[in-house]
Amino acid sequence: MCLAIPGQVVELTDQPMLVKVDVSGVRRNVNVGLLADESVGVGDWVLIHVGFALSKVGEAEAREQLRMLAAMGEDELALEEVRGYTFSQEPAAP
């Protein structure tokens, strides 16, 4: 199943097109290059798929998406996907 996972931007990095997001306590760098026409800042919520932010969303929509993933039993799968992101010097999770 292809999942778009909401994450909150928690840090801007010194690398172009990368921000650090938090998804349920898992923090990873995400590429925001697809959002070049939109500014992305700390506190913003984005929908992520395979390490790329696809769109910005509001906090209420992001929290509802996380709730729905949990209700469908897909939340752990989503977190496993996030743990696999390997942009930058970050080591991949074991």
Contact map, one row per residue, 1 for C-alpha under 8 A:
1110000000000000000000000000000000000000000000000000000000000000000000000000000000000000000000
1111000000000000000000000000000000000000000000001000000000000000000000000000000000000000000000
1111100000000000000000000000000000000000000000001000000000000000000000000000010000000000000000
0111110000000000000000000000000000000000000000111000000000000000000000000000000000000000000000
0011111000000000000000100000000000000000000000111000000000000000110000000000010000000000000000
0001111100000000000000100000000000000000000011110000000000000110110000000000000000000000000000
0000111110000000000011110000000000000000000011110000000000000100000000000000000000000000000000
0000011111000000000011100000000000000000011111000000000000000000000000000000000000000000000000
0000001111110000001111000000000000000001111111000000000000000000000000000000000000000000000000
0000000111110000001111000000000000000000011000000000000000000000000000000000000000000000000000
0000000011111000001110000000000000000000110000000000000000000000000000000000000000000000000000
0000000011111100011100000000000000000000110000000000000000000000000000000000000000000000000000
0000000000111111011100000000000000000000000000000000000000000000000000000000000000000000000000
0000000000011111010000000000000000000000000000000000000000000000000000000000000000000000000000
0000000000001111110000000000000000000000000000000000000000000000000000000000000000000000000000
0000000000001111110000000000000000000000000000000000000000000000000000000000000000000000000000
0000000000000011111000000000001110000000000000000000000000000000000000000000000000000000000000
0000000000011111111100000000111110000000000000000000000000000000000000000000000000000000000000
0000000011111000111110000000111100000000000000000000000000000000000000000000000000000000000000
0000000011111000011111000011110000000000000000000000000000000000000000000000000000000000000000
0000001111100000001111100011110000000000000000000000000000000000000000000000000000000000000000
0000001111000000000111111111000000000000000000000000000000000000000000000000000000000000000000
0000111100000000000011111110000000000000000000000000000000000000000000000000001001000000000000
0000001000000000000001111100000000000000000000000000000000000000000000000000001000000000000000
0000000000000000000001111110000000000000000000000000000000000000000000000000000000000000000000
0000000000000000000001111111000000000000000000000000000000000000000000000000001001100000000000
0000000000000000000111101111100000000000000000000000000000000000000000000000000000000000000000
0000000000000000000111000111110000000000000000000000000000000000000000000000000001101110010000
0000000000000000011110000011111000000000000000000010000000000000000000000000000000001111010000
0000000000000000011110000001111100000000000000010011100000000000000000000000000000001010000000
0000000000000000111000000000111111000000000000000011100000000000000000000000000000000010000000
0000000000000000111000000000011111110001000000000001110000000000000000000000000000000000000000
0000000000000000110000000000001111110000000000000001100000000000000000000000000000000000000000
0000000000000000000000000000001111110000000000000001111000000000000000000000000000000000000000
0000000000000000000000000000000111111111000000000000111000000000000000000000000000000000000000
0000000000000000000000000000000111111110000000000000000000000000000000000000000000000000000000
0000000000000000000000000000000000111110000000000000000000000000000000000000000000000000000000
0000000000000000000000000000000000111111000000000000000000000000000000000000000000000000000000
0000000000000000000000000000000000111111100000000000000000000000000000000000000000000000000000
0000000010000000000000000000000100100111110100000000000000000000000000000000000000000000000000
0000000010110000000000000000000000000011111100000000000000000000000000000000000000000000000000
0000000111110000000000000000000000000001111100000000000000000000000000000000000000000000000000
0000000111000000000000000000000000000000111110000000000000000000000000000000000000000000000000
0000000110000000000000000000000000000001111111000000000111100000000000000000000000000000000000
0000011110000000000000000000000000000000001111100000000111100100000000000000000000000000000000
0000011110000000000000000000000000000000000111110000111110000100000000000000000000000000000000
0001111000000000000000000000000000000000000011111000111110000100000000000000000000000000000000
0001111000000000000000000000010000000000000001111111111000000000000000000000000000000000000000
0111100000000000000000000000000000000000000000111111110000000000000000000000000000000000000000
0000000000000000000000000000000000000000000000011111000000000000000000000000000011001000000000
0000000000000000000000000000111000000000000000011111100000000000000000000000000001001010000000
0000000000000000000000000000011111000000000000011111110000000000000000000000000000000000000000
0000000000000000000000000000011111100000000001111011111100000000000000000000000000000000000000
0000000000000000000000000000000101100000000001111001111100000000000000000000000000000000000000
0000000000000000000000000000000001100000000001110000111110000000000000000000000000000000000000
0000000000000000000000000000000000000000000111100000111111000000000000000000000000000000000000
0000000000000000000000000000000000000000000111100000001111101100000000000000000000000000000000
0000000000000000000000000000000000000000000110000000000111111100000000000000000000000000000000
0000000000000000000000000000000000000000000110000000000011111110000000000000000000000000000000
0000000000000000000000000000000000000000000000000000000001111111000000000000000000000000000000
0000000000000000000000000000000000000000000000000000000011111111100000000000000000000000000000
0000011000000000000000000000000000000000000011100000000011111111110000000000000000000000000000
0000010000000000000000000000000000000000000000000000000000111111111000000000000000000000000000
0000000000000000000000000000000000000000000000000000000000011111111100000000000000000000000000
0000110000000000000000000000000000000000000000000000000000001111111110000000000000000000000000
0000110000000000000000000000000000000000000000000000000000000111111111000010000000000000000000
0000000000000000000000000000000000000000000000000000000000000011111111100000000000000000000000
0000000000000000000000000000000000000000000000000000000000000001111111110000000000000000000000
0000000000000000000000000000000000000000000000000000000000000000111111111110010000000000000000
0000000000000000000000000000000000000000000000000000000000000000011111111111000000000000000000
0000000000000000000000000000000000000000000000000000000000000000001111111100000000000000000000
0000000000000000000000000000000000000000000000000000000000000000000111111110000000000000000000
0000000000000000000000000000000000000000000000000000000000000000000011111111000000000000000000
0000000000000000000000000000000000000000000000000000000000000000000011111111110000000000000000
0000000000000000000000000000000000000000000000000000000000000000010011011111111000000000000000
0000000000000000000000000000000000000000000000000000000000000000000001001111111100000000000000
0000000000000000000000000000000000000000000000000000000000000000000000000111111110000000000000
0010100000000000000000000000000000000000000000000000000000000000000010000111111111000000000000
0000000000000000000000110100000000000000000000000000000000000000000000000011111111100000000000
0000000000000000000000000000000000000000000000000000000000000000000000000001111111110000000000
0000000000000000000000000000000000000000000000000100000000000000000000000000111111111000000000
0000000000000000000000100101000000000000000000000110000000000000000000000000011111111000000000
0000000000000000000000000101000000000000000000000000000000000000000000000000001111111000000110
0000000000000000000000000000000000000000000000000000000000000000000000000000000111111100000110
0000000000000000000000000001110000000000000000000110000000000000000000000000000011111110000100
0000000000000000000000000001100000000000000000000000000000000000000000000000000000011111111100
0000000000000000000000000001111000000000000000000010000000000000000000000000000000001111110000
0000000000000000000000000000100000000000000000000000000000000000000000000000000000000111110000
0000000000000000000000000000000000000000000000000000000000000000000000000000000000000111111000
0000000000000000000000000001100000000000000000000000000000000000000000000000000000000111111100
0000000000000000000000000000000000000000000000000000000000000000000000000000000000000100111110
0000000000000000000000000000000000000000000000000000000000000000000000000000000000111100011111
0000000000000000000000000000000000000000000000000000000000000000000000000000000000110000001111
0000000000000000000000000000000000000000000000000000000000000000000000000000000000000000000111
